[in-house]
Amino acid sequence: MRKQRSGFTLIELLIVVVIIGVLAAIAIPKFQNTRGKANLAALKSDLRNMATAQEAYFYQNAVYSSSLAALNLNPSPGVTFTFGSVTAGGWSAKVTHPQAYPIQCALFMGGVPALAPAVVEGVINCQ
């Protein structure tokens, strides 16, 4: 008489592992793409917030500022600001995020030279 065994065979376990691998191969790139879009949205949002903070600061002090603390601006985690020119007549800035690299966004206002990739005054441009 043969004993009845309960459990999975090696072939059944291998098929399950292959199916899980295929699902992971599909899901991981989709997840990374979603994170990249979220980081890009954070860059654009922080630039818009900085433009608003710069105008509020200019209204009170009649000059623009290159200090995030003076602007009372708290950027999103990981977002780095780089100021180009900041004068009494305008400002330019670029933002980057290490997990969104090589994407950078820039914005300029007033009579100052634009930082790449910004080309039109007051319009956020990313590359």
Phi, psi and omega in degrees: 000138177269141175280141176276124178259143175247146180135184182260149176276167180296321179297316179298318178295319178296320178296318178297317179297319178295317179297317178297319178298318178295316179297320178294322179296331177278319188282324185297312177298324178297319179295317180295323177296320179295319177296321178297319178294324178293320178294321177297319178297323178294321178298311181295318180297317180295324177294319177297317179297322179292322178299318178295316180295322178297317180293322177295318179295318180296322180299323182274328189242354180063017172216162174266163184237150174251016180248122178296327179294318179294328179280351183057048185245126176250104181290162176297155180302129178090346182279131181244128178264141172231119178272139173270258177261136173228111180232181177291342183258354180171183181204159174220146181209155178230144177236145177223162176220130184300330180272354177254004182301136015263016181289132175226148176235147181218159181208144173219150180224141175083194186272057177236157177295143180282145170269135177297140012265009180293137179230334182243130181301132176080002181245125178288129178233136181238152177220000000 
